[in-house]
């Protein structure tokens, strides 16, 4: 009985937290910051050795995101190019270790866009700043961990593509 209670609580928590979190940072002001952006470099943070051991590799995630961007017409620059704006993907994966939640993975996916910004009080200073972002939280079973998280990554990449294309309409 206790395991169902813990599982129900975690699922409810993921729905309550994830629903408001998805889409934050994707408002008109954030979308406007994408106007005039040319090539986009993709930077992928490793999801960690445990997730990579299950097949959720940074290279697989990079391919998923870059294919979606290119297919939608968003110009993608080579990762070896340093500097310039970049789309950042961070995936955190946490495996349940307690007996009641073994076989479940909780995950957090963040997709953010970083570019040089200027400060009104120091106009010559141009640090990198996050100007657009979305995130999602969820839970998935071990047998669906890789595909479930890849789906979440692709969904958030679609949100970026929509924002980018809205700010940079094809002429």
N, C-alpha and C positions, 0 to 999 in steps of 0.2 A: 504494500500500500504506500509506503514511504517513497519508493522510487517513482510511482505515478505522480505523487504530490510534487516532488522535486522537478520532474520532467514537465509537468503542467506549468509550474511556476516559471521555469526557464523559457518555455515556449511563449507564455504570456508576456514575460519581460522582453523577449526579443521582438515581439509584435509591437508592444507599447513603445519601446525605445526606437526600433527601426523605422516605424512609420513616419514619425516627425523628422527623423534624421535624413531620410532620403529626400533629396531636392534642396536642402538648405545650401545656400551659396550659388544657386542657379536662378537668381532673380534678374530683373532687367539691368540693374547696375553691373552685376557680375557678367552678364552676357555682353553688355556694351564694352567691357574691358577686352573682349576677344576681337573687336573690330580692327581690321587691318593686320591681324596676325598672319604671317606667311607660313613658312614651314614649321612644323611641330615636331620636336624631338620627344621620344618616349623614354621615360626613365622608370625602370621597374625595380622595386625593392624585393629582395628574396622573401618568400613566404615562410622561410625557416626550414631547417633540415628535416623535421618530421613530415611536414607537408610535401616537401620535395621528394622524400622517400616514398610517399604514396603516389607520386606522379604529377603533383601540382608544381611544376617547375617555373622559374622566372622566364625561361625561354618560351615555354608554351604560352604563358600569359602575354608576353611581348608579341608573339605571333598573332594571338587572338585580337589584341588591341590594334596593332598595326594594320592587319587585314581589314578590320572594320573601318578604320580611318581612311585607308586608301580606296576601299570600295565606295565610300561616301564622297570621295573627292577632296578629302582633307590632305594637303601636302605633308608628307612625313619626311623628316631629315634623318640622316644616318646618325646612329647613337654615338659614333665616335666623334661627332662634331660637338665641341664644347661651347658653352655659352648659348645665348638666345633662349627663347621661351621653350618650356617643356611641359609635357603632360606627365604627371607623377602618379604611379600606381603603387599602393601599399596594401598588402593583404596580410592580415593577422589571423592565424588559425590556431585554435586551442582545442585539444582533444580532452574529452571527459575521462577522468581517471577513477572516479569513485564508482563503485559497483552499480549504483542506481542510474548512472548516465554513461556507462561504458558504451563505446560504439557511436557516440554522438560527437560532432564537432561544432563548436561555435566559431563564427568567423566575423571579421570586420573588414570591409573593403572600402578603401578611400581612393577616389580619383580627383586629383587637383591639378589646376593649371598655374604655373609659376612664370612670371616674366618680370623684367626690370620695371620698377615703378619710380616715381620721383616724389620727393617730399616738398611740400609747399614752402617750408621754412629753409630747406637746403636744396634748391633746384638743381644743383650740379651733382648731387648724390643720387645714385640710381641702384638701390639694393634690389635683390629679388624679393618679390612678394607674391603670395597666393592670392589670385584675383578671382578664381572660380573653383568651386569644389562641390562634390556630392559624396555621400557615403551610404553604406547599407550594413546592417547587422543581420545575422541569421543563424540558423542551426540546420544541420544536415546530418544524415546517417553516414556511417563509414563507407557503405557501398556506393553512395552518391556524392561523396565529398568533392572529388575532383570536378565532376560535371556540374554539380550545384554551384560551386564557387566560380567556375569559369562562366557559367550563365550569369551570375551576379556581376562579374567583371564586364561581360559584354553588354549587359543592360545599362551599367553606368557609363560605359564608353558610348553607347547610343545617346545618352543624355548630353555628353560632351559634344558629340557630333551635331545634335540638334541645336545646341547653343552656339557652336561655331558657325554653322550654316546660317542661323538666324542673324548673326552679327556680320557675316560675310556672304551675302546673297550672290549667287552666280549672275553675271550680267549677260 
